[in-house]
Amino acid sequence: MTDSQDTGTASATDEAPQDAPASPAAPQAAAGDTPGPGAAERAGGNPVVRAAPGTRTAADVVPPEVAARLTRCVVAGGTSRSSGAENGGGRTANHTPFTGEKLADLPESTPEDVATAFERARAAQERWAKVPVRQRAAVLLRFHDLVLRRQAEVLDLIQLETGKARLHAHEEVQAVAVAARHYGRKAPAYLRPKGHTGVVPTLTKVTELRQPRGVVGQIAPWNYPFELTVGDALPAFVAGNAVVMKPDTETALTALWAREQLIEAGLPEDVWQVVIGEGPVVGPEVVKHADYVSFTGSTRTGREVAQGAAARLVGVSLELGGKNAMVVLHDADLDKAAAGAVRGCFSSAGQLCISIERLYVHESIADAFVERFAARTKAMRLGNALAYGADMGSLVGERQLETVTRHVEEAVAKGARVVAGGRPRPDVGPLFYEPTILEDVEAPMAVCGEETFGPVVSIYRFRDEDEVVARANATPYGLNSSVWTKDGRRGRAIAARLRTGTVNVNEAYAAGYGSVQSPMGGMGDSGLGRRHGSEGILKYTEAQTVAQQRLMPLGPAFGMDDEKYAAFMTRSLRVMKALRLR
């Protein structure tokens, strides 16, 4: 995920990208909203970027014909409906967090529909795997261009389905484009046959092949509906697999738009199947039929997915929760660190697995840092417009709002202090909550150890590096962390001591995530496996060794008896060690 711009620099009237609509699009404001400031804003709350009168509504972006076009590929409508609605097979809907209004009616898949999706995918995968890898990779490069050319369409969908600010939605466009380019260029090298030294050099010729696993079952979350659906599927496709995907119902339109573009770029339609439905109904069925499972979501559900995959002896990759730490050393550039903390804590309203929820600041500069960080946080502009300009958008659902509210209110009741934010903003939309900074947070406050997954960060002060490393590592999670210092060597040394899959020095998360040649994933309760780089594509393959023996067998030959053969092999092994063969 590439770096976003500093907050506080964009304007609602800034020039839009060339491919953006001529008029900035925005959904209607929440019921009772007015063009003027709300009570919370007048009382010193975060300012609001308000949509101009007459701009487009959600109905303009997703009219019935668009919803029908996007959802026609969903495998649903199976004949077995006798078991009732609890087994799917009906209709459902998704909604925009900005206002709560319905976006589209969606078909629900039954367990039988999931089985049908896998049958279609298996038949298509056999044909797709025979396509030369360079031709498969070319599909990704064409997809890259289509995404950038039509980004305004998907930015609208991402915003409407997640409620995030447009700049944060654009991070998804950046991440998908980077992954498409990387695997479009590097897949042939990652997947090419590799020769290895055989047991007897020159006499044993060994080749390592990479075979596709077959049909990958992908269960994707709601928070990054573009990047964590098609972005994770691209390496699976170019490796020769088919995919049966279950996107989150509330953000399914974004994934379906991505599928349209990838098919236009040359992916055969049946290679990517989509099923929609409640997680407890559809999710286990995906795991039940898959040859490999890719899951991004909560640690609790990830354990269930892993157990289901293990029972069938199929592989699984899991990116799960995090309680990510940012460490600000005494020699850090405070202005840059404060700006980085805003990005790291409040991008996508904190609904990002790798966002920062624990902020450790050296006691010698803590007051100065908090002053700068709080000033930037209080100046962040909230907004629900389909246009650039807002610094933060909405939470995605009632459950997230309830968790954020509970964590903040419980912490304050037990002695924590609100430095900034700390309240919902229904004047902007039903699920808005101000970016919030807490101090004096201690266990057993829930916000201290539980993942909030919202715009809340707790500040802790520390004295020395050993202390802060121990405190940062004192969590079962291990997804992402961040170190800020003017001494790069020192920052990297501390980074190596942190038990997280990615560590960013002088950045919050984007440097590690966006460097797609390198692996990204979690340690501990934050998951298994990696995305990006060679691991991100090779996990979707099975390694196959083909060994050809030439001239003589690996056994007594040329008149040797057992004893002479054993002596011959003993001498050969000593020679191979002397020649430093591996």
N, C-alpha and C positions, 0 to 999 in steps of 0.2 A: 504494500500500500504506500504510494508515494506521498511525500510530504505535502501538507496543506499549507496555505498561506497563513501569515500571522492573523489572529483575530483582531478585530477593530480597524481593519483597513479597507474593507469592501463597502460599497454603497449600494443601496437599493436601486439607484439609477445608473450604476456602472454599465458600460457597454457589454452586452451579452456576447457569447461566442458566435461565430459566423453561422453555425448551424442551429442556433437557438431561435425560437419563435420571434417574430417581429415585436410582439407585445409580450411582456413578462406575464406568465400564467400563474394564477393563484387560486386556491379554493376559496369559497366564501368563508368569512370569519365565523367564529362560533356564535351561537345564538346569544343575542344581547350585547355583542361586541359593538363598539363605536369607533369612529376614526380617531377620537381623542384618546389621551392616556387614561388607563384604568386607575383604580384606587391604589393598587399595589405599586404601579409605576410612579404615581404622584407621591407616594410615601417613601420613595427612595429605592424601589425595586428596580430590577433590570429593565432598561428601555426596550421598546418594542418597534420592530419594523413592520408597518402595516401595509396591507395590499391596497393598491389604488382602486377606487370604485370602478366597476365595469370589467374587471379582469375575469379570466375564465374560471369556471368552477370545476370541481371534480367530474361532474357530468359531462363537461366539455372534453375532458381528457380521456375518459373511459365511457363513451356512449355505448349503448347495448350492442351495436354492430362490432365495435372493437373487442368488447368482452367475449362475444360469440366467436369471433375469429381466433382470439388467443386461446380459448378453452376447448376448441373443437378437437384438439389432439389428445386431450386427457382421456386415459383409458378408464371409462366409467360406463354405467348403463348396462351392467351384466344382468342376465335374466334371473339370477337367484336373489330374490329380495324377501323371501319368506321369513328370514330370521330377524327382520326388524331393523329399525333405524340404528340400533347400537352397533350393527355390523356394516354401517355405511350404506351406500347405494341411493341416497336421496340427493337433495340439493343443499348447499350451504352458501355462505356469502363472506366476502371480506369487506373491511371498512377502513376509512382513513382516520388515523389518530388525530389529525388536525381538527376535525369537527365531530367525528363519530358517525358520519353519514356512510351509507353503503356505497361501495364502489362497483361491485359486480356480483351476480349470481354465479356460483361455481358448481360443477358436478362433483359428487362424492363417489369414490371408488370403493368397491367391495373387496373382500379377500379374493373372491373369484376373479375380479378385475386385475388384481395384482398378479395373480398367476398367469392370466392372459398376457399382461404386459411383458412378463419374463419370457413367455413362449415366443412372442413376436421378436423380442430383443435377441434371443438366442439364434433364431433363424437369420436375422440380419447381421449378427456379429460374425458368423462364419464367413459371410461374403465380404464384410468390411475388413476382416483381418487379412484377407488375401490382397487387398489394395496395397501397393508399395508404400512404405512409410513416408517417403518424400511427398507423395500425393496426399496422404493424410495430413501431413504437416502443412501443406499448401492451403488446406481448408482453414486452418487456424489463422494464417496470415491474411486471408481474405476476410475472415471474421473480424480481425483486428481493425481493418479499414472500415468495415460497415459500422462497427460500434462507434468509432470516432466520428464518422460522418453523420450518424443518426443519434448522437448522444442526447440531444434535447428530449427525444421521446422517452428514453429510458430514465433520464434524470427526473422527468415528471412522474413516472411510475414509481421510482424509488422513493421520492418524497411523499407521494400520496399514500403509499403502503406502509412506510416506516415513520413518517413525520419528521425526518431529519432535515437539517438545513441543506441547501443545494450544494454548497461547497463540500460538505461531508458526503453527500451523494456522489459528487464527482470523484471522491477518493475511490469509490467502487469502479467507476469507469477507468480510472488510471490503473488500478490493480488488475482488472481483467485484460486491459490492453497489454500491459507488461507481461502477464502470464502467456497470452496468446503469441506475442512476439517471441518470447523466450523459447517456448516449446515448439513453436513453428520453425525456429532456426536450429534448436539444439536436439530435438527428438531423434533425428537420424543418427547422431553421434551417440546419444544415450542408449539407443536400442540396437546398434550395429553388433554383429557377431564379434566376439573378442577371443583371440587365441591365447592359450595359456601353456606353460611348460608342462609336459606330461610326466608321468612317473619315471619313464626312461626317456631322456631328451633325444630327439630325432626319431626314436622308434615309436613314441606315443604322441600322436597329434590330437590336441584337445581344443575344442571350440565351445565357448559359452554362448548359448542363444537365449533370447528373451521372448517368451511366449505370452500373449495376453491371457489374463485370468479367465475371461469369458464375459459375464454380465456383472457389472458393478452395481450394487445397491447403494444409493446415496440418499441420506436423510439430512436435509439442510435446514438451517434455522431462519428466524425472521429478521435478525438485526442487520445482516448484509445480504440482501436477497439476490443481488447480481454477482458479487464476488464469491460468495460461499455456495453458489449453485454452479453456474457455468465456469467460474474460475477454477473450482476444484475438479470439474468434469473434463476440462480440456486435456490434461495429460492422460486421463483414462482413455479418451477417444483416440488420441494420436498413437497410443500404445496398442490400438487394435481392439479395444473393448467396446461393448455396448453398455448403456447406462439406463437403469430404471430409477428415476428420481422421485422422491416425495418432498416437495417444497412445503414450507409452512403455509397453511391455508390463507393467512392474512397477507402474505406477500407473494402469492403464487403468480400474479400477473407479470411481475418482473422476470421471473424465471421463464415463463412461457414466451415472453418477448425475446429473451436471449435465445431460446430454442428456434424461433422463427429466423433469426439472423444467421444462426449457425447452419441451418438447413439451406438457406439461400447461398451461403458460402460453399456448400457442397457436401455437407454431412447427409447421408441417407436418412430419411425420416424415421424409419423403424429402429435405427441405432440408438435413438434417444426417446425413451418412453417416460411419460409423466403420469403419476397417480396422485390423487388428492384425497385427504380425509383426516380424521382425528388420529393423533399419534398412537394411542393405544390400540386402534383398529388396524391402521395401515402399516405403521412402523414395524411391528413384529413380522408381518407378512413379507415385507421387503427383506428383512434379515433372514427369514425362512428360506427364501429362494435364491439369494445372491451368492455369487462365487467369491465376492469380496465386498466388504462393507465400509463405506466412508461416512462418518458421522461427525457433525459439529453441533454442540449443544451443552446441556448441563452435565455435571459430573454424575449426578444420580442416574439420569437416563443413559449416560454413556456406559455405566457399569452394566445395566440391563442389556444394552446392545452387545457389549463384549461377551457377556454370558451366553447370549443367543448365538453369536458367531462361533464361540468356542465349542458349543455343543455340536456344531456341524463341522468343526475343524476347518473353518474358513478364516482367512485373514481379516483384519480390521484396522482402520486408522481412526483415531479419536482426537478431536481438539475440543477440550472441555473448559471448565471455569478457571478463573484466576483471581488472585488478590494481589495485584501487581504493585511493586514498590518503585518509587523514584527517590534517588539519593542525591542530595545537593551538598557537595563538599564545600569547605570553607573558602576555597579559591575559585569558586564558580563565578561566571559572569551572571550577576543577579537578574539583569533585565532579560537576557536570553533565557535563563532558567525559568523565570516567571512566565514568559511567553510560551516556552515549551510545556510548562505545566498546564496552561490553559488548553493547549492542543491535546495533551496527553490525558487530561482528566475529563474534558467536556466534549470532545468530538463525538458526534452521534448521540449527544446527551448522555455520554458515559456508557452507552449500551454496546460496548465493544469488548470482546474477551481480553484484549491486550491493553486496555486503557488503565490508567493509574488510579488506584484507590487509597494507597498509603504513600505519604510523602514525608521522607525523613530529611531534616534540614539541620546542618551543623549549628550548634547553639550560638556560635560567635556571629553568625550572619542571619539568624532566624528572624529577628524582628524586622530587619531591612527587607528580607525576602518576602515575608508574609505581607508587609505593606504593599510591595509591588504586585504580588500575586492577587491580593484582595482587590486592589484598584482595577486591575485588568478584568477580573471576574465580575465585579459589579458593573463594569461598562459593557459587558457582553449584551448584544441585542438579540432578543427573542423574536421569532417570526414564523408565520405559517404560509408564506408566499412561495409560489413556484418560480422563484427568481433568486439571483444572488443578492446578498446583503445582510441576511440574518447570520448571527454567530452561533446560534444553537436553536434546535427545533424542539420537538415534543418527545415525550416518552411514547412507547408504542402501544401500551395497553394498561388496563386497570390494575393488573397484577404488578406490573413494574411500579406504577404510581404508589400502590399500597406498600410495597417493599421499601421504596425510598422514604416515604412518609414515616413508616414504622421505625426504620433505622435512625432517622434524624430525631424524631420525637423521643424515642427511648434514650438516645445518647444525651440529649439536652436534659431530660428528666433525671439522669444519673450524674450530671455535672459537666457535660461537655459544653463548649461555648461555640456559638455560631459566629464565624468571622464574616461570612458573606452568604447571601441566599437564605435557604432554610424554609422556603414556603412554596406552595403550589401557586400557579398563575392561571386560574380559570378565565381571567379576562382575555387571555390570548387564545386559549383552547382548553378543552376538558382534561388533557393529560400533560399540560405543561408544568414544569417544576424548575425553579430557579437554580442555576449552578451554585453549588453549596460547598463551603469550606468550614470544617470543624477543627477545633483545637481541644486539648485536654481530654482526648478520647482514651479510654482505658478498658481493659477486659474487666468484666464480662459483657460490655456493651456489644450488641450484635454487629454494629458497624465496624468493630475492631477486627473481627475475624471472618465474618461471613461476606460472601460476594454480594455487593449491593446491585451492581449492574445498572447504575444510574448516575446522574451528575452530582456525585458526592465524593469528596476526598477528605481524609483526616491527616492533619499535620502532626508529626512527632519530632521532638528535638533530640539530638544525640551529641556525644562528646568526642568519640574517636572511631576510627575505621573498623576495628575489630567488633566494637559494639554494634555498629550499624549493619555490618554484614550478618552478624548473628540474628539481629532483629528482623532484617529483611528476609532471611531464610527461615524464620520461625513460623512457617505456614505449610500446610500439606500441599498447597498449590505450587506450581513452578512454570508459569507460562512466559511472562515477559517482565523485564525490569529496565531501569534507566539510571545512568550515572552522569552527573554534571560536574565538570571540572575544567580548568584551563590547561591542565597537564594531561595530555592524551595518554601517555604511557601509564600514568597512575590510574587513570580512569579504566584503561583496559585491564590492568592488574586486579582492580577491585571487581570488574565485570567477571573475570575468570573465577572468582570466589562465590558468585551468586548462583544459586541453583534454579536457574530458569532456562528455558529453551532458547530464548533470544534475550540479549542484553544490548541496549542502545547507549552509546556514549554521546552526550550532548544532543540527544534527540529522545523523544518519548517512546515511539513505537515504529514510526514510518521507515526509518533507516533499515532496521532489521527486516521488517515485513516486506518492504519494497525491493530488497536485494534478492531477487528471485533465483539467482544461481546458488544461493545458500539455503540450507534447510530451515524450516520454521515449524515449531511444535512445542509441546509441553512436557515437563517432567512431573513426577508424582501424580497428584490428583488432577493435573491439567491435561493428561491424555497419553496416548500412544501414537507412535509414528510421526511422520513429518510430511508437510507439503513443501513444494518448491524444490528446485535443484534436481539432482539425480535421484534422490530419495523420493521426491514427489511424483516421479513418473515410474521408477522401477518398482514401487510398491504395487502398481497395477499390473505387474508381470510376474511370471514364474520363471525362475532361472533353470535352464536345461543344459546339462553338460553332455556333449557328444565327443566320445573318445575313440579314436581309431588306432589300433595297434598294427605296426608294420614290421616286416622282416622276421621277427621272432616273437613267440608268445611270452607271456609273463608266467613261465613255468619251465621245467626242465626241457632242454632242446639240444640238438646237435650231439646226441649221444651222452649228454650229462646225466648222471644219476642224481638222486635227491641231494646227497651230500655235496657233490661238486656244484650243483645249481645254487645251494645255499651259500657256499664259499664264494662263488662268482658274484652273487648279489651283495654279499658283505663287502667285497672289494669295491664293487660299483658304488655302493652307498658312501664309502669313505672317500672315493674320488669325487663324487658329486659335492660332498661337503667341502673338500679342499678347493674345488673350483667355485665355491660360494654360490652354488645353484640354490634357488629357493623353491 
